[in-house]
Amino acid sequence: MESRTLNAIRRLLAGLLLIAGSLLPAAASPVTLQSLEMGYNRLLLHFDRPFDRGNVHHFVLHGTGSFRYVFDLKNTRLGSRSLAKKLQYGPQIRSIRVAQYRRDTVRLVIETPEAYAIAHYPLKSDTYLIVLPKGSGGGPGSIRGLFASIGSKKTIAPGKTPTHKAVRHTTKSGKRKSNARKPAKSRLMKERPHSPHRRYRIIVDPGHGGHDTGALDPSRRYREKDAVLQIALRLRRHLKRMGFDVVMTRSSDRFIKLHRRTRYANIKHGDIFVSIHANAVGRLSRASVAHGIETYFLSPARSARARRVAAKENSVGFTKYYRNSMNTFLKTLTRSKIILSNKLALDVQRSILANLRSRYRGVEDGGVRPAPFWVLVGAEMPAILVETGYITHPWEKKRLFNPRYQDLEAKGIAEGIARYLRNRERELE
């Protein structure tokens, strides 16, 4: 009797063990690192299926005259030992090595002669991106985006003057005058631009959103986030009519962190990044005076006004960590990259003014200015920020919510982008 009872208990325990084993999560099988691809100042890691970012362990080893950036990719197998042999890179990188470090860990080592601001993140579910030092290069398969053409024979060399004239110059009478007041009568102002060599992708970024209302007028009835979204949606329509591919960072009233906007633009392989905002002043005594349209490109600010505007737009979530990251990124900007964004800003500013002044009086030219905007940091393409007007000004705030005014301003931005791309193609022909 006892033996039967013991046998029954054993069978019951065995059944329970089988059930428990079936309920335990099966260990995920390792992914395979299939290939490495050089992009413009970045390295792409391609896996055979989705790769979990949590499996990346990164650290830096500092030796005599060298820096080794080590990436341990856990739960990963190496597809081939020769993945790194065909990679081509410049003197900013001494070597890129990859090996099966452990049975389930692949180790990737990037050795450089100097330290640099490294970044890494998923580009797609099965592709991981590692930022390389500036000037590392990239072959024909490098990233889309007009920064990839830097280094061509027709690119302006550092130290030379840009082909565009300064936005402001002084007349003989001593008064300051803007070139944008008398735009060249280009066919682009009246006709759609000619078909580009390829279909460009424009990233349109309406500022703020969600709980972040942006600037408010003194009555608090007019909100920046609403005006810029309406202008951005009109801009999307004009760009699509011109044949461009358009991607919005937001198309509804939702909040997106600043640093995620350019990251999204990079993931989408944008060719142009344009962020739409509205300006404001804090002092009521200046609210009836300050008005006009300004366009900014990423660079260290050279004026108090630019620093003030940047501080306003950077105020949401701009911690000490991001301030340090921005300073590091600004140091990596080459003169060529700054010039490309400056040219884009010039073309957009001129076109906005030309369109608005055809129907409205008193449209003030605030100029094109460099400024350290966090929303532009990290963009791998020419990037600008347009301050479409002052929401604190008595009559300009009403214009910012006028559909006709919005449409003309959006059309001006679109034509400025088209003009810039056409000029850029001519430079590279």
C-alpha positions, 0 to 999 in steps of 0.5 A: 500500500505504501509503495503504491502511495509513494509511486503515485507521489513520484508521478505527481511530482514528475508531472508538476516538474514537467508543467513547471519546465514548460512554463519557464521562458526559453532562453533566447537564441543568440542573434547573428551579426551579419555585416558591418557597413561604413556610413558617413561618420558612422558604423552600422551593425546589421543583425539577422533579426531584431537586436536588443539594445540592452545587450550592449555593454560599452566602455573605453580603454585609454592607453598611451596615445590611443583610445579604444572604444569597446562594445560587448554585444551579448547573446550574439554570434559572429557571422564571419571573422572577416567582417571588419577587413573590408571597412575603409576609414580615414586617419581618425580611426586606427583600427576597427576589430571584431571577434567572438569574445565569448561563446555568446558575446561578440566584442567590437573595438574601435581604436582612435588616436584622439578621444571623441564624443561617441554615441550609439543607438538602434537605427532599426530593430535589426540595425545598430548605429555607432557614431565615428569621429568626424572625417571618418568618411564613408563610401558610395553606400554612406548615409543619405543627406547632403553632409555626405558630399562634404569633401568633394572638389566643389565644396568650399574649403575652410577659410574661404568665403561662402558663395552666399553674401551676408544677410545684412550689409551697410549701405552708403548712407550708413543704414543697414539693409537686408539682401532679403528685401530685394530677392532675385527674381528666380524662376523658382519663385514662380515655378515648381523646381525642376526634378531633382537627381533623386527624391529628397526627404525633408524632415519637418519639426513643429516645435513644442507640443503636448504639455509644452505650450511654448511661448504665450502672448500676454493674454495667454490666448495664443499658444506657440505650439498651435501656430507652428503645427498649423504652419508645419502642416501647410509646409508639408502640403507645399513640399509634397506638391513640389515632389519631396518626401516629407516626414513630420516629427509630430503631426498632432498635439503631442510632446517629443523631447528635443534630442529625440527629434534629430535622432528621428530625422537621422533614423529616417535618413532625412536630407533637410531638417527644419524646425518651426517655432514662434518667438517671444519677448519676456518684457511687456515694454518690448512686446509692442516693438519686437517683431519679425522673422528670423532663421537660425542655424546651429553654431556657437552664438555670437550675439546676446539676442541669439543666446536669448532665443536659444535659451528660450527654446532650450528651456524644456528638459535642457539639463546640465547633461544635455548642455555638456553634450551640446558643447561637445557636439559644437566642438565637432562641427566642421566649417563646411557643415556650418556653411551648408546649414547657413546657406539653407537658412539664407535661402529660406529666409529670403523666400519667406520674406519674398512671399509674405511681402507680396501680400503684407506690409511691415514684415520685418527681416530679423536676419539669419543668425547662428545659435546653439539650439539643442533641437538641431544638435546631432542632425546628420543633415543641414538643419535650421530653425525658423522663428516664424514671428513674435507671438507677443507682438499685438498684430503679428501674433494675429497674423501667425494664426491667419490661414492666408499668412500661414500658407504664404510663410509655409510656401516661402519655407518650401521654396527656400528649401527647393532653391537651396537643393537646386543650388547644391546640386549645381555645386556638385555637378 
